[in-house]
């Protein structure tokens, strides 16, 4: 099943990651060629994530109703259309439309994996194979660093997006031909009204709200820092120049790959041993709290800085293990809804935290080099430390009380 299910769906998650991070390389080229402002570049980034987040709840219904194969094959085809629109766009309006289409097209990257793994693998193996798949997906971020930079002189940014378009079409075909459909369980056919009512019961569930927000905080640091603030921190606190920062961030993505495999394997072993389902997420949150406390001390020695950030990447990659544990508290036919509902909390929370970090940094005057004050970063880290420490406490307390299935 790894070859039939995991690898093709992991390839879709690979393109998910690539689509989210490619603007870091092509953005400056777009700004020069099309005369885009910094605000317009920011809008382009926001459009993709807004569409991505808005698609999550309907996506959960679709995954549970139609299965990962059909939903992800359609969405990857839509992603290919988005890449093509981007490559053909003459100006800002077309780029915005392309990013919205792309945001919907990549919206099932991790969620389709979790749904398919719940359908086709034993319960004790789901976290392990999901860890392997997310490790493959994390490599998509590396595609949009040095490889894209190397392609730009020969292909230009439009050529890069045509390459991504062809890859998306290939992945859509691979998923459609390879991933099997889970046979429907016998029973009455559900209507759209039934599906909406079931989603409503999920969102009203005490179990979901006891664990869901806490699970969502596990991935917030990676979204907020790898997506934006890690580079400025390395510049303003650690004093690193551009190449050094790029090197740390590249190693960070590889450490996430390692962390995904380790977290998935550890969660599956814990499950097989009958240990608490949220043990790995709680340990990971505790590790993140300690490591961020280390960053609050404003280290500048390169080896210490690198060690802290790589360890953060490893612990922060346990997010999918939390998703799997959350999904296993509900009936298997609700896996799509549960995973996308948690992902909605993750995306919303991450961008609130990302904005809050910027607000905290602006409380201090800009430095002589036009950066931000290191003390501001330490207070911003105090925010994420407090949130994740609270999340670990909430998860541990709720788990000790033995809350299980949907209620």
C-alpha positions as CSV (number, residue, x, y, z in Angstrom):
1,X,0.0,0.0,0.0
2,X,2.9,2.4,0.4
3,X,3.5,2.3,-3.4
4,X,-0.2,2.4,-4.3
5,X,-1.4,4.9,-1.7
6,X,1.3,6.7,0.2
7,X,3.8,7.7,-2.5
8,X,1.4,9.2,-5.0
9,X,-0.5,11.2,-2.3
10,X,2.9,12.2,-0.7
11,X,3.8,13.6,-4.2
12,X,0.7,15.8,-4.0
13,X,1.8,17.0,-0.6
14,X,5.3,17.7,-2.1
15,X,3.7,20.0,-4.6
16,X,1.6,21.5,-1.8
17,X,4.8,22.6,0.0
18,X,6.4,23.8,-3.2
19,X,3.5,26.0,-4.1
20,X,3.5,27.6,-0.7
21,X,7.2,28.4,-0.7
22,X,8.1,29.1,-4.3
23,X,7.3,32.9,-4.0
24,X,10.3,33.3,-1.7
25,X,12.5,32.8,-4.8
26,X,10.4,34.1,-7.7
27,X,8.8,37.0,-5.7
28,X,11.7,39.4,-6.1
29,X,11.9,38.6,-9.9
30,X,8.2,39.2,-10.2
31,X,8.5,42.5,-8.4
32,X,11.1,43.7,-10.9
33,X,9.6,42.3,-14.1
34,X,6.0,43.3,-13.4
35,X,6.6,46.3,-11.2
36,X,4.9,44.8,-8.1
37,X,5.1,46.5,-4.8
38,X,5.8,44.8,-1.4
39,X,2.1,45.1,-0.5
40,X,1.1,43.4,-3.8
41,X,3.6,40.6,-3.1
42,X,2.1,40.2,0.4
43,X,-1.4,40.1,-1.1
44,X,-0.3,37.3,-3.4
45,X,0.9,35.3,-0.5
46,X,-2.2,35.9,1.5
47,X,-4.5,35.0,-1.4
48,X,-3.2,31.4,-1.5
49,X,-3.4,30.9,2.2
50,X,-6.9,32.4,2.5
51,X,-8.2,30.1,-0.3
52,X,-6.4,27.2,1.4
53,X,-8.0,27.9,4.7
54,X,-11.5,28.5,3.3
55,X,-11.4,25.2,1.5
56,X,-10.8,23.1,4.6
57,X,-14.3,22.4,6.0
58,X,-15.9,21.7,2.6
59,X,-12.8,19.5,1.8
60,X,-13.4,17.4,4.9
61,X,-17.0,16.6,3.7
62,X,-15.7,15.8,0.2
63,X,-13.0,13.5,1.5
64,X,-15.4,11.5,3.7
65,X,-18.0,11.4,0.9
66,X,-15.9,10.6,-2.1
67,X,-12.5,9.3,-0.8
68,X,-8.9,10.6,-1.2
69,X,-8.4,9.3,-4.7
70,X,-11.1,11.2,-6.5
71,X,-10.8,14.4,-4.4
72,X,-7.1,14.7,-4.6
73,X,-6.9,13.8,-8.4
74,X,-9.4,16.6,-9.1
75,X,-7.6,19.1,-6.8
76,X,-4.2,18.3,-8.3
77,X,-5.7,19.0,-11.8
78,X,-7.0,22.3,-10.4
79,X,-3.5,23.0,-9.0
80,X,-2.1,22.4,-12.5
81,X,-4.6,25.0,-13.9
82,X,-3.5,27.4,-11.2
83,X,0.2,27.0,-12.1
84,X,-0.7,27.5,-15.8
85,X,-2.7,30.7,-15.1
86,X,0.2,32.0,-13.1
87,X,2.6,31.3,-15.9
88,X,0.3,33.0,-18.5
89,X,-0.6,36.1,-16.3
90,X,0.4,39.5,-17.7
91,X,-0.2,41.3,-14.5
92,X,-1.3,41.5,-10.9
93,X,-5.0,40.6,-11.3
94,X,-4.1,37.3,-13.1
95,X,-1.6,36.4,-10.5
96,X,-4.1,36.9,-7.8
97,X,-6.6,34.6,-9.6
98,X,-3.9,32.0,-10.1
99,X,-3.0,32.0,-6.4
100,X,-6.6,31.6,-5.3
101,X,-7.0,28.6,-7.7
102,X,-3.7,27.2,-6.4
103,X,-4.8,27.6,-2.8
104,X,-7.8,25.4,-3.4
105,X,-5.9,23.0,-5.6
106,X,-3.3,22.2,-2.9
107,X,-5.7,22.3,0.1
108,X,-5.8,18.5,0.5
109,X,-2.1,17.9,0.7
110,X,-1.9,16.4,4.2
111,X,-5.6,15.8,4.7
112,X,-5.9,13.4,1.8
113,X,-2.9,11.4,3.2
114,X,-4.5,11.1,6.6
115,X,-7.8,10.1,5.2
116,X,-6.3,7.4,2.8
117,X,-4.0,6.1,5.6
118,X,-7.0,5.7,7.9
119,X,-8.8,3.8,5.2
120,X,-6.0,1.5,4.1
121,X,-3.6,0.9,7.0
122,X,-3.9,-0.7,10.5
123,X,-4.6,1.9,13.2
124,X,-1.2,1.3,14.8
125,X,0.6,2.1,11.5
126,X,-1.2,5.2,10.5
127,X,1.1,7.7,12.3
128,X,4.2,5.9,11.0
129,X,3.2,5.9,7.3
130,X,1.9,9.5,7.6
131,X,5.3,10.5,9.0
132,X,7.0,9.0,6.0
133,X,4.6,10.8,3.7
134,X,5.0,14.2,5.3
135,X,8.8,13.7,5.2
136,X,8.5,13.3,1.4
137,X,6.2,16.3,1.3
138,X,8.6,18.5,3.3
139,X,11.1,18.0,0.5
140,X,8.9,20.2,-1.6
141,X,10.2,23.2,0.3
142,X,13.7,22.3,-0.8
143,X,12.7,22.3,-4.4
144,X,11.8,25.9,-4.2
145,X,15.3,27.0,-2.9
146,X,18.4,26.2,-4.8
147,X,16.8,24.1,-7.7
148,X,14.3,26.9,-8.6
149,X,17.1,29.5,-8.3
150,X,19.2,27.4,-10.7
151,X,16.3,27.1,-13.2
152,X,15.4,30.8,-13.3
153,X,18.2,32.0,-15.6
154,X,17.3,29.4,-18.2
155,X,13.5,29.2,-17.9
156,X,12.4,32.4,-16.2
157,X,9.7,32.5,-13.6
158,X,7.1,31.6,-16.2
159,X,9.0,28.5,-17.1
160,X,9.3,27.4,-13.5
161,X,5.5,27.5,-13.2
162,X,5.1,25.5,-16.4
163,X,7.4,22.9,-14.9
164,X,5.2,22.9,-11.7
165,X,2.1,22.6,-13.9
166,X,3.4,19.5,-15.7
167,X,4.4,18.0,-12.3
168,X,0.9,18.6,-11.0
169,X,-0.7,16.9,-14.0
170,X,1.6,14.0,-13.6
171,X,0.8,13.6,-9.9
172,X,-3.0,13.9,-10.6
173,X,-2.7,11.1,-13.2
174,X,-0.6,8.9,-10.8
175,X,-3.2,9.3,-8.0
176,X,-6.1,8.6,-10.3
177,X,-4.5,5.4,-11.7
178,X,-2.8,4.1,-8.5
179,X,-4.8,5.0,-5.3
180,X,-7.7,2.5,-4.8
181,X,-11.2,3.6,-3.7
182,X,-12.3,2.3,-0.3
183,X,-15.4,0.2,-0.7
184,X,-18.5,1.8,0.8
185,X,-19.8,0.3,4.0
186,X,-23.3,-1.2,3.6
187,X,-26.1,1.1,4.9
188,X,-28.3,3.9,3.8
189,X,-26.9,6.5,1.4
190,X,-26.1,9.8,3.1
191,X,-27.5,13.1,1.7
192,X,-25.8,16.4,1.6
193,X,-28.0,17.5,4.5
194,X,-26.8,14.4,6.5
195,X,-23.2,15.4,5.8
196,X,-23.7,19.0,6.9
197,X,-25.5,17.8,10.1
198,X,-22.6,15.4,10.8
199,X,-20.1,18.3,10.4
200,X,-22.2,20.4,12.8
201,X,-22.1,17.6,15.4
202,X,-18.4,17.4,15.1
203,X,-17.9,21.1,15.6
204,X,-20.2,21.0,18.6
205,X,-18.3,18.1,20.1
206,X,-16.6,18.6,23.5
207,X,-13.9,16.2,22.6
208,X,-13.0,18.2,19.5
209,X,-12.7,21.4,21.4
210,X,-10.8,19.8,24.3
211,X,-8.0,18.6,22.0
212,X,-8.3,20.4,18.6
213,X,-7.0,23.8,19.5
214,X,-4.1,22.3,21.5
215,X,-3.2,20.0,18.5
216,X,-3.3,23.1,16.3
217,X,-0.6,24.9,18.3
218,X,1.9,22.1,17.6
219,X,2.4,23.4,14.0
220,X,2.0,27.1,14.7
221,X,5.7,27.7,15.3
222,X,6.7,26.3,12.0
223,X,4.1,28.3,10.1
224,X,4.9,31.5,11.9
225,X,8.7,31.3,11.9
226,X,9.7,29.2,8.8
227,X,7.0,31.1,6.9
228,X,8.4,34.5,7.8
229,X,10.1,35.3,11.1
230,X,13.0,32.8,11.2
231,X,15.0,34.8,8.6
232,X,14.7,38.1,10.4
233,X,15.5,36.5,13.8
234,X,18.7,35.0,12.3
235,X,19.7,38.4,10.9
236,X,18.8,40.6,13.9
237,X,19.6,38.3,16.9
238,X,22.2,35.9,15.6
239,X,23.8,38.4,13.2
240,X,23.9,36.1,10.2
241,X,24.3,37.4,6.6
242,X,22.1,36.2,3.7
243,X,24.0,33.1,2.7
244,X,24.3,31.9,6.3
245,X,20.6,32.5,6.9
246,X,19.7,30.6,3.7
247,X,22.0,27.7,4.9
248,X,20.3,27.4,8.3
249,X,16.8,27.5,6.7
250,X,17.8,24.8,4.2
251,X,19.0,22.6,7.0
252,X,15.9,23.4,8.9
253,X,13.8,21.9,6.1
254,X,15.9,18.7,6.1
255,X,15.5,18.5,9.9
256,X,11.8,18.6,9.4
257,X,12.0,15.6,7.1
258,X,13.9,13.7,9.8
259,X,11.4,14.9,12.5
260,X,8.4,13.8,10.4
261,X,9.8,10.2,10.2
262,X,10.8,10.1,13.9
263,X,7.5,11.5,15.2
264,X,5.4,9.2,13.0
265,X,7.4,6.1,14.1
266,X,7.3,7.1,17.7
267,X,3.6,7.7,17.6
268,X,2.9,4.3,16.0
269,X,5.1,2.5,18.5
270,X,3.3,4.2,21.3
271,X,0.0,3.2,19.9
272,X,1.1,-0.4,19.5
273,X,2.3,-0.4,23.1
274,X,-1.0,0.9,24.4
275,X,0.5,4.2,25.5
276,X,-1.6,7.4,25.6
277,X,-2.4,8.6,22.0
278,X,-1.2,12.2,22.7
279,X,2.1,11.2,24.3
280,X,4.2,12.2,21.3
281,X,2.4,15.6,20.7
282,X,2.8,16.4,24.4
283,X,6.5,15.5,24.5
284,X,7.0,17.5,21.3
285,X,5.3,20.6,22.7
286,X,7.4,20.3,25.9
287,X,10.5,20.2,23.8
288,X,9.5,23.2,21.7
289,X,8.8,25.2,24.9
290,X,12.4,24.5,26.2
291,X,14.0,25.2,22.9
292,X,12.2,28.5,22.4
293,X,13.3,29.4,25.9
294,X,16.8,28.9,24.6
295,X,16.1,31.3,21.7
296,X,14.8,33.9,24.2
297,X,18.3,34.0,25.6
298,X,19.4,35.6,22.3
299,X,22.3,33.2,21.5
300,X,24.8,34.3,18.8
301,X,27.3,31.4,18.6
302,X,26.6,29.8,15.2
303,X,26.8,26.2,16.5
304,X,24.3,27.0,19.3
305,X,22.0,28.8,17.0
306,X,22.0,26.0,14.4
307,X,21.5,23.3,17.1
308,X,18.5,25.1,18.6
309,X,16.8,25.7,15.2
310,X,17.4,22.2,13.9
311,X,16.0,20.7,17.2
312,X,13.0,23.0,16.9
313,X,12.4,21.7,13.3
314,X,12.5,18.1,14.6
315,X,10.1,18.6,17.4
316,X,7.8,20.9,15.4
317,X,7.4,18.3,12.7
318,X,5.2,16.2,15.1
319,X,2.1,18.1,14.0
320,X,0.8,15.3,11.7
321,X,1.1,12.9,14.6
322,X,-1.2,15.1,16.6
323,X,-3.7,15.2,13.7
324,X,-3.6,11.4,13.5
325,X,-4.2,11.0,17.2
326,X,-7.1,13.5,17.0
327,X,-8.7,11.6,14.1
328,X,-8.5,8.3,15.9
329,X,-10.7,9.6,18.6
330,X,-13.6,9.8,16.1
331,X,-15.2,7.2,13.8
332,X,-13.1,6.4,10.7
333,X,-15.8,7.7,8.3
334,X,-15.2,11.2,9.9
335,X,-11.5,11.3,9.4
336,X,-11.6,13.9,6.6
337,X,-13.8,16.2,8.6
338,X,-11.8,16.0,11.7
339,X,-8.4,16.5,10.0
340,X,-9.6,19.5,8.0
341,X,-11.3,21.1,11.0
342,X,-8.1,20.9,13.0
343,X,-6.2,22.3,10.0
344,X,-8.6,25.2,9.9
345,X,-7.7,26.0,13.5
346,X,-4.0,25.6,12.7
347,X,-4.0,27.9,9.7
348,X,-6.1,30.5,11.5
349,X,-4.1,30.4,14.7
350,X,-0.8,30.5,12.8
351,X,-1.6,33.7,11.0
352,X,-2.9,35.4,14.1
353,X,0.3,34.4,15.9
354,X,2.4,35.6,12.9
355,X,0.6,39.0,12.9
356,X,0.9,39.2,16.7
357,X,4.7,38.7,16.5
358,X,4.9,41.6,14.0
359,X,2.9,43.8,16.4
360,X,5.2,42.9,19.3
361,X,8.3,43.6,17.3
362,X,7.0,47.1,16.3
363,X,6.8,48.0,20.0
364,X,10.5,48.6,19.9
365,X,12.3,51.2,17.7
366,X,14.0,49.9,14.5
367,X,17.7,49.2,14.9
368,X,20.4,51.1,13.1
369,X,20.5,48.4,10.4
370,X,16.7,48.8,9.9
371,X,16.1,45.5,11.6
372,X,14.1,44.8,14.8
373,X,15.3,44.8,18.4
374,X,16.4,41.4,19.8
375,X,14.4,42.0,23.0
376,X,11.3,42.2,20.8
377,X,12.0,38.8,19.5
378,X,12.4,37.4,23.0
379,X,9.0,38.8,24.0
380,X,7.4,37.4,20.8
381,X,8.9,34.0,21.6
382,X,7.4,34.3,25.1
383,X,4.0,34.4,23.4
384,X,4.5,31.1,21.5
385,X,6.1,29.6,24.6
386,X,3.0,30.4,26.7
387,X,0.6,29.2,24.0
388,X,2.4,25.9,23.5
389,X,3.0,25.3,27.3
390,X,-0.8,25.8,27.8
391,X,-1.6,23.5,24.9
392,X,0.6,20.7,26.4
393,X,-1.1,21.2,29.8
394,X,-4.6,21.1,28.3
395,X,-3.8,17.9,26.3
396,X,-2.2,16.1,29.2
397,X,-5.2,17.1,31.5
398,X,-7.8,16.1,29.0
399,X,-6.1,12.8,28.2
400,X,-5.7,11.9,31.8
401,X,-9.5,12.3,32.2
402,X,-9.9,9.6,29.5
403,X,-12.0,11.5,26.9
404,X,-12.4,9.3,23.9
405,X,-15.0,9.1,21.1
406,X,-17.2,11.9,19.8
407,X,-19.5,13.3,22.4
